[in-house]
Every structure is written in structure tokens, then in C-alpha cells.
Amino acid sequence: MTDTHLIAFAPSSDETAIQRVLGRVVGAGGELVVVAGGGVIVRAPEAVAAAVDDDPAVRHVGGVTLPDRAPVRIRRPAADPPAE
């Protein structure tokens, strides 16, 4: 069964370590849902979440519940080019 999990990374984790963990999640059939700050929300089987919890780059893994609704994409308007 696939559940939704928050993976929070240790502040000392570098980009390579975070990519390694997320690669393990996606490689095991999970998917990234939201990336924000020092955490990522993923949909993955419980076994996958438990496996990445042992990684030194991961500070915490816990279940979360997201509302059932269509995703909202907020796009910022393109910045005006700098005046010369």
C-alpha cells in the first residue's frame, strides 16, 4: 500500500545526500509530491519510507494526510528585464 510521508532532512545534509535519498524513493516506485524548505512529501510504500529513515541525511520520516483536491499551480509572472 502506498502512503504519504514527510521526509525531513538534517540541516547538515548537502544536495548530493538529499538527491541520493530521493533517488532511492523514486527508484523503489515512490513519487515526489511537494518539495519545500528542508523537507519533501512523497508517496511511497511504508517499507520505502522505513528504509530511507535509516539514512544519515534524514532527520525524520512521518506520515501525513493531504486533502483530496486537484493540485493548484501558482505561477509568478515573469520578471521584467533590468533597465539599461
DSSP file (Angstrom, degrees, kcal/mol; ACC not computed):
  #  RESIDUE AA STRUCTURE BP1 BP2  ACC     N-H-->O    O-->H-N    N-H-->O    O-->H-N    TCO  KAPPA ALPHA  PHI   PSI    X-CA   Y-CA   Z-CA
    1    1 A M              0   0    0      0, 0.0    45,-0.8     0, 0.0     2,-0.5   0.000 360.0 360.0 360.0 138.5    0.0    0.0    0.0
    2    2 A T  E     -A   45   0A   0     43,-0.2     2,-0.3    44,-0.1    41,-0.0  -0.795 360.0-179.9 -94.5 130.4    1.3    3.5   -0.9
    3    3 A D  E     -A   44   0A   0     41,-2.2    41,-2.5    -2,-0.5     2,-0.5  -0.760  30.2-108.5-120.8 168.9    1.1    6.1    1.9
    4    4 A T  E     -A   43   0A   0     60,-0.4    60,-2.2    -2,-0.3     2,-0.3  -0.879  40.1-179.3-103.1 131.5    2.1    9.8    2.0
    5    5 A H  E     -AB  42  63A   0     37,-2.9    37,-2.7    -2,-0.5     2,-0.5  -0.949  26.1-136.4-132.1 146.9    5.2   10.6    4.1
    6    6 A L  E     -AB  41  62A   0     56,-3.6    56,-2.0    -2,-0.3     2,-0.6  -0.913  18.0-162.6 -98.0 127.2    7.1   13.7    5.0
    7    7 A I  E     -AB  40  61A   0     33,-3.2    33,-2.3    -2,-0.5     2,-0.5  -0.954   6.0-166.7-109.9 114.4   10.9   13.3    4.8
    8    8 A A  E     -AB  39  60A   0     52,-3.0    51,-2.6    -2,-0.6    52,-1.9  -0.871  11.9-142.2-101.8 133.1   12.7   16.0    6.8
    9    9 A F  E     - B   0  58A   0     29,-2.9    49,-0.3    -2,-0.5    48,-0.1  -0.678  21.1-104.4 -97.8 147.8   16.4   16.3    6.1
   10   10 A A    >   -     0   0    0     47,-2.7     3,-2.3    -2,-0.3    -1,-0.1  -0.398  31.3-119.9 -63.2 142.4   19.1   17.1    8.7
   11   11 A P  T 3  S+     0   0    0      0, 0.0    -1,-0.1     0, 0.0    46,-0.0   0.784 113.9  57.6 -56.9 -26.3   20.4   20.7    8.4
   12   12 A S  T 3  S+     0   0    0      2,-0.0     2,-0.2    45,-0.0    -2,-0.1   0.517  80.6 115.1 -82.7  -4.2   23.9   19.3    7.7
   13   13 A S    <   -     0   0    0     -3,-2.3     2,-0.1    44,-0.2    -4,-0.1  -0.463  56.0-147.8 -70.5 132.8   22.7   17.3    4.6
   14   14 A D     >  -     0   0    0     -2,-0.2     4,-2.1     1,-0.1     5,-0.2  -0.446  29.9 -96.9 -94.5 174.0   24.1   18.5    1.3
   15   15 A E  H  > S+     0   0    0      1,-0.2     4,-2.5     2,-0.2     5,-0.2   0.855 122.1  54.8 -59.4 -38.1   22.4   18.4   -2.1
   16   16 A T  H  > S+     0   0    0      2,-0.2     4,-2.0     1,-0.2    -1,-0.2   0.911 108.7  47.7 -63.7 -42.8   24.1   15.2   -3.0
   17   17 A A  H  > S+     0   0    0      2,-0.2     4,-2.1     1,-0.2    -2,-0.2   0.904 112.5  49.0 -65.8 -41.3   22.9   13.4    0.1
   18   18 A I  H  X S+     0   0    0     -4,-2.1     4,-2.5     1,-0.2     5,-0.2   0.916 111.1  49.6 -65.3 -43.0   19.3   14.7   -0.5
   19   19 A Q  H  X S+     0   0    0     -4,-2.5     4,-2.3     1,-0.2    -1,-0.2   0.869 108.4  54.5 -63.2 -36.1   19.4   13.6   -4.1
   20   20 A R  H  X S+     0   0    0     -4,-2.0     4,-1.8     2,-0.2    -2,-0.2   0.936 110.5  45.2 -62.0 -46.9   20.6   10.1   -3.1
   21   21 A V  H  X S+     0   0    0     -4,-2.1     4,-1.9     1,-0.2    -2,-0.2   0.938 114.6  47.1 -63.4 -47.6   17.7    9.7   -0.7
   22   22 A L  H  X S+     0   0    0     -4,-2.5     4,-2.6     1,-0.2     5,-0.2   0.848 108.7  56.1 -65.2 -33.0   15.1   10.9   -3.2
   23   23 A G  H  X S+     0   0    0     -4,-2.3     4,-2.6    -5,-0.2    -1,-0.2   0.879 106.0  51.1 -63.2 -38.0   16.6    8.7   -5.8
   24   24 A R  H  X S+     0   0    0     -4,-1.8     4,-1.2     2,-0.2    -2,-0.2   0.904 110.8  48.7 -65.0 -40.9   16.1    5.7   -3.5
   25   25 A V  H  <>S+     0   0    0     -4,-1.9     5,-2.6     2,-0.2     3,-0.4   0.955 116.7  40.5 -63.6 -50.7   12.4    6.7   -3.1
   26   26 A V  H ><5S+     0   0    0     -4,-2.6     3,-1.8     1,-0.2    -2,-0.2   0.887 112.1  56.5 -67.1 -39.2   11.7    7.2   -6.8
   27   27 A G  H 3<5S+     0   0    0     -4,-2.6    -1,-0.2     1,-0.3    -2,-0.2   0.766 104.8  53.3 -63.5 -25.4   13.8    4.1   -7.7
   28   28 A A  T 3<5S-     0   0    0     -4,-1.2    -1,-0.3    -3,-0.4    -2,-0.2   0.274 132.0 -90.6 -93.6  10.5   11.6    2.0   -5.4
   29   29 A G  T < 5S+     0   0    0     -3,-1.8    -3,-0.2     1,-0.3    -2,-0.1   0.498  85.4 130.5  97.8   4.1    8.4    3.2   -7.1
   30   30 A G      < -     0   0    0     -5,-2.6     2,-0.3    -6,-0.2    -1,-0.3  -0.306  43.4-142.9 -82.1 172.4    7.7    6.2   -4.9
   31   31 A E  E     -C   43   0A   0     12,-2.4    12,-2.6    -2,-0.1     2,-0.4  -0.991  13.9-118.1-138.4 148.2    6.9    9.7   -6.2
   32   32 A L  E     +C   42   0A   0     -2,-0.3    10,-0.2    10,-0.2     3,-0.1  -0.679  30.7 172.7 -82.3 134.2    7.7   13.2   -5.1
   33   33 A V  E     +     0   0A   0      8,-3.3     2,-0.4     1,-0.4     9,-0.2   0.809  63.9   2.9-107.8 -52.3    4.6   15.3   -4.2
   34   34 A V  E     -C   41   0A   0      7,-1.5     7,-3.1     2,-0.1     2,-0.5  -1.000  53.8-161.2-141.9 135.2    5.9   18.5   -2.7
   35   35 A V  E     +C   40   0A   0     -2,-0.4     2,-0.3     5,-0.2     5,-0.2  -0.981  27.2 155.9-115.4 122.4    9.4   19.9   -2.2
   36   36 A A  E >   -C   39   0A   0      3,-2.4     3,-2.2    -2,-0.5    -2,-0.1  -0.950  55.0 -46.5-152.1 126.1    9.5   22.7    0.4
   37   37 A G  T 3  S-     0   0    0     -2,-0.3    -1,-0.0     1,-0.3     0, 0.0  -0.267 120.3 -15.3  56.8-129.2   12.3   24.0    2.6
   38   38 A G  T 3  S+     0   0    0     -3,-0.1   -29,-2.9   -29,-0.0     2,-0.3   0.134 126.2  66.4 -95.0  19.7   14.2   21.2    4.3
   39   39 A G  E <   -AC   8  36A   0     -3,-2.2    -3,-2.4   -31,-0.2     2,-0.4  -0.936  57.6-155.6-141.2 163.2   11.5   18.6    3.7
   40   40 A V  E     -AC   7  35A   0    -33,-2.3   -33,-3.2    -2,-0.3     2,-0.5  -0.999  13.4-142.6-137.4 136.6    9.9   16.6    0.9
   41   41 A I  E     +AC   6  34A   0     -7,-3.1    -8,-3.3    -2,-0.4    -7,-1.5  -0.895  30.4 177.3 -99.4 128.4    6.4   15.0    0.8
   42   42 A V  E     -AC   5  32A   0    -37,-2.7   -37,-2.9    -2,-0.5     2,-0.5  -0.886  30.9-136.3-127.6 156.5    6.5   11.7   -1.0
   43   43 A R  E     +AC   4  31A   0    -12,-2.6   -12,-2.4    -2,-0.3   -39,-0.2  -0.980  50.5 132.0-109.7 120.7    4.0    8.9   -1.9
   44   44 A A  E     -A    3   0A   0    -41,-2.5   -41,-2.2    -2,-0.5   -14,-0.1  -0.985  60.2 -80.2-161.2 157.9    5.7    5.6   -1.3
   45   45 A P  E >>  -A    2   0A   0      0, 0.0     4,-1.9     0, 0.0     3,-0.8  -0.295  45.5-112.8 -60.8 151.9    5.2    2.2    0.4
   46   46 A E  H 3> S+     0   0    0    -45,-0.8     4,-2.6     1,-0.2     5,-0.2   0.853 116.7  59.6 -54.9 -38.1    5.8    2.1    4.1
   47   47 A A  H 3> S+     0   0    0      1,-0.2     4,-1.8     2,-0.2    -1,-0.2   0.866 104.7  49.5 -61.9 -36.2    8.8   -0.2    3.5
   48   48 A V  H <> S+     0   0    0     -3,-0.8     4,-2.1     2,-0.2    -1,-0.2   0.930 111.1  48.9 -68.1 -45.3   10.5    2.5    1.4
   49   49 A A  H  X S+     0   0    0     -4,-1.9     4,-1.3     1,-0.2    -2,-0.2   0.908 111.8  49.3 -61.0 -42.0    9.9    5.2    4.0
   50   50 A A  H  X S+     0   0    0     -4,-2.6     4,-0.5     1,-0.2    -1,-0.2   0.870 109.1  53.4 -65.4 -36.1   11.3    3.0    6.7
   51   51 A A  H >< S+     0   0    0     -4,-1.8     3,-0.8     1,-0.2    -2,-0.2   0.900 109.9  45.4 -67.8 -41.2   14.4    2.2    4.6
   52   52 A V  H >< S+     0   0    0     -4,-2.1     3,-1.6     1,-0.2     6,-0.3   0.723  98.0  73.6 -76.5 -18.4   15.2    5.9    4.0
   53   53 A D  H 3< S+     0   0    0     -4,-1.3    -1,-0.2     1,-0.3    -2,-0.2   0.769  92.0  57.7 -62.9 -24.2   14.7    6.7    7.7
   54   54 A D  T << S+     0   0    0     -3,-0.8    -1,-0.3    -4,-0.5    -2,-0.2   0.560  81.9 107.8 -81.9  -8.6   18.0    4.9    8.4
   55   55 A D  S X  S-     0   0    0     -3,-1.6     3,-1.6    -4,-0.2    -3,-0.0  -0.503  73.8-132.8 -72.8 136.3   19.9    7.3    6.1
   56   56 A P  T 3  S+     0   0    0      0, 0.0    -1,-0.1     0, 0.0   -46,-0.1   0.723 104.7  61.3 -62.3 -21.2   22.2    9.7    7.9
   57   57 A A  T 3  S+     0   0    0    -40,-0.1   -47,-2.7    -5,-0.1     2,-0.5   0.687  90.4  84.2 -76.9 -17.3   20.9   12.6    5.8
   58   58 A V  E <   +B    9   0A   0     -3,-1.6   -49,-0.3   -49,-0.3     3,-0.1  -0.751  49.1 179.0 -94.9 126.8   17.3   12.1    7.0
   59   59 A R  E     -     0   0A   0    -51,-2.6     2,-0.3    -2,-0.5   -50,-0.2   0.806  69.8  -1.2 -90.3 -35.1   16.3   13.7   10.3
   60   60 A H  E     -B    8   0A   0    -52,-1.9   -52,-3.0     2,-0.0     2,-0.4  -0.989  49.3-166.4-158.2 143.9   12.7   12.4   10.4
   61   61 A V  E     +B    7   0A   0     -2,-0.3     2,-0.3   -54,-0.2   -54,-0.2  -0.996  26.1 157.5-130.5 128.5   10.1   10.4    8.4
   62   62 A G  E     -B    6   0A   0    -56,-2.0   -56,-3.6    -2,-0.4     2,-0.1  -0.994  40.8-100.8-150.0 154.6    6.4   10.6    9.3
   63   63 A G  E     -B    5   0A   0     -2,-0.3     2,-0.3   -58,-0.3   -58,-0.3  -0.457  36.9-175.2 -74.5 145.3    3.1   10.0    7.8
   64   64 A V        -     0   0    0    -60,-2.2     2,-0.5    -2,-0.1   -60,-0.4  -0.945  18.4-137.7-135.7 158.5    1.0   13.0    6.6
   65   65 A T        -     0   0    0     -2,-0.3   -62,-0.0   -62,-0.1   -60,-0.0  -0.981  16.3-164.4-119.9 126.6   -2.5   13.4    5.2
   66   66 A L        -     0   0    0     -2,-0.5     2,-0.0     1,-0.0   -62,-0.0  -0.844  28.6-104.9-107.1 145.6   -3.2   15.7    2.2
   67   67 A P        -     0   0    0      0, 0.0     2,-1.1     0, 0.0    -1,-0.0  -0.358  33.4-112.3 -67.1 148.4   -6.7   16.8    1.2
   68   68 A D  S    S+     0   0    0     -2,-0.0     2,-0.3     2,-0.0     0, 0.0  -0.716  70.6 114.5 -82.7 100.5   -8.2   15.2   -1.8
   69   69 A R  S    S-     0   0    0     -2,-1.1     3,-0.1     3,-0.0    -3,-0.0  -0.978  72.4 -79.0-159.5 162.2   -8.4   18.1   -4.3
   70   70 A A        -     0   0    0     -2,-0.3    -2,-0.0     1,-0.1     0, 0.0  -0.370  57.7-100.2 -65.1 141.1   -6.9   19.0   -7.6
   71   71 A P        -     0   0    0      0, 0.0     2,-0.5     0, 0.0    -1,-0.1  -0.294  32.7-139.4 -61.6 146.5   -3.3   20.3   -7.4
   72   72 A V        -     0   0    0     -3,-0.1     2,-0.6     2,-0.0    -3,-0.0  -0.933  11.1-160.9-110.4 127.7   -3.0   24.1   -7.6
   73   73 A R        -     0   0    0     -2,-0.5     2,-0.6     2,-0.0     0, 0.0  -0.942   3.5-167.1-110.5 118.6   -0.2   25.6   -9.6
   74   74 A I        -     0   0    0     -2,-0.6     2,-0.5     2,-0.0    -2,-0.0  -0.920   7.4-166.2-105.0 119.0    0.6   29.2   -8.8
   75   75 A R        -     0   0    0     -2,-0.6     3,-0.1     3,-0.0    -2,-0.0  -0.903  13.8-137.2-109.1 130.7    2.9   30.8  -11.3
   76   76 A R        -     0   0    0     -2,-0.5     3,-0.1     1,-0.1     2,-0.0  -0.592  32.6-103.4 -78.9 144.5    4.7   34.0  -10.7
   77   77 A P        -     0   0    0      0, 0.0    -1,-0.1     0, 0.0     3,-0.1  -0.353  47.0 -91.6 -65.3 150.8    4.7   36.5  -13.5
   78   78 A A        -     0   0    0      1,-0.1     2,-0.1    -3,-0.1    -3,-0.0  -0.365  46.0-109.7 -62.8 139.2    7.9   36.7  -15.4
   79   79 A A        -     0   0    0      1,-0.1    -1,-0.1    -3,-0.1    -3,-0.0  -0.440  32.5-109.0 -69.6 142.6   10.2   39.4  -14.0
   80   80 A D        -     0   0    0     -2,-0.1    -1,-0.1     1,-0.1     3,-0.1  -0.486  40.3-104.2 -68.5 140.7   10.8   42.4  -16.2
   81   81 A P        -     0   0    0      0, 0.0    -1,-0.1     0, 0.0     3,-0.1  -0.345  47.4 -90.7 -64.0 149.1   14.3   42.6  -17.7
   82   82 A P        -     0   0    0      0, 0.0     2,-0.1     0, 0.0    -3,-0.0  -0.307  44.1-109.8 -62.2 142.4   16.6   45.1  -15.9
   83   83 A A              0   0    0      1,-0.1    -3,-0.0    -3,-0.1     0, 0.0  -0.470 360.0 360.0 -72.1 143.0   16.5   48.5  -17.4
   84   84 A E              0   0    0     -2,-0.1    -1,-0.1    -3,-0.1     0, 0.0   0.441 360.0 360.0 -97.2 360.0   19.7   49.5  -19.2
